[in-house]
Amino acid sequence: MRLLARAALALVLAAPATASEYVDGWGPPVGTAIPEASFDDQAGQPRTFTGLMGSRGLLLFFNRSADW
């Protein structure tokens, strides 16, 4: 029983380090400028990231899908 508890504890302590190394390779580094592009909004009007940006910047969320 103690061996199982120790193995579980070791796994729990090692998981964050493994996850951090895995996630570090995702996407561009923080602070990377987004390339300028133009997209049509729901009304068909062209929009750019610069045009959407306010005085405090622009926050974008991308979601693959909720239907996995």
C-alpha positions in Angstrom: 0.0 0.0 0.0 2.8 2.4 0.9 4.5 1.7 -2.4 1.4 2.5 -4.3 1.0 5.8 -2.3 4.6 6.8 -3.0 4.2 6.0 -6.7 1.0 8.1 -6.9 2.7 11.0 -5.1 5.7 10.9 -7.4 3.4 10.9 -10.4 1.4 13.9 -9.0 4.6 15.9 -8.3 6.1 15.1 -11.8 3.0 16.0 -13.8 3.3 19.8 -13.7 6.9 19.8 -15.0 5.9 17.5 -17.8 2.8 19.6 -18.7 4.9 22.8 -18.7 7.4 21.4 -21.1 4.6 20.2 -23.4 2.7 23.6 -23.4 5.8 25.7 -24.0 5.9 24.6 -27.6 2.4 25.8 -28.5 1.9 28.8 -30.6 3.9 32.0 -31.0 5.7 33.5 -28.0 3.8 36.0 -25.8 4.1 39.5 -27.2 4.4 38.5 -30.9 2.6 40.9 -33.2 -0.3 39.6 -35.1 -0.1 39.9 -38.9 -2.4 42.5 -40.3 -5.4 41.0 -42.1 -8.8 42.0 -43.2 -12.0 40.0 -42.5 -15.7 40.6 -43.2 -17.9 41.0 -40.1 -21.4 39.6 -39.8 -22.7 42.6 -41.7 -20.3 42.1 -44.6 -18.1 45.1 -43.6 -14.3 44.6 -43.8 -12.6 44.8 -40.4 -8.9 44.8 -39.5 -7.3 43.9 -36.2 -5.9 47.5 -36.0 -9.5 48.9 -36.5 -10.9 46.7 -33.7 -8.1 47.6 -31.3 -9.1 50.0 -28.5 -6.9 52.1 -26.2 -6.1 49.1 -24.1 -5.4 46.7 -27.0 -7.4 43.8 -28.4 -8.0 40.4 -26.8 -8.9 37.5 -29.1 -10.1 34.1 -28.3 -9.9 31.2 -30.7 -11.8 28.0 -30.1 -11.4 24.9 -32.1 -14.8 23.4 -31.4 -16.9 22.4 -28.5 -18.0 19.3 -30.4 -15.1 16.9 -30.0 
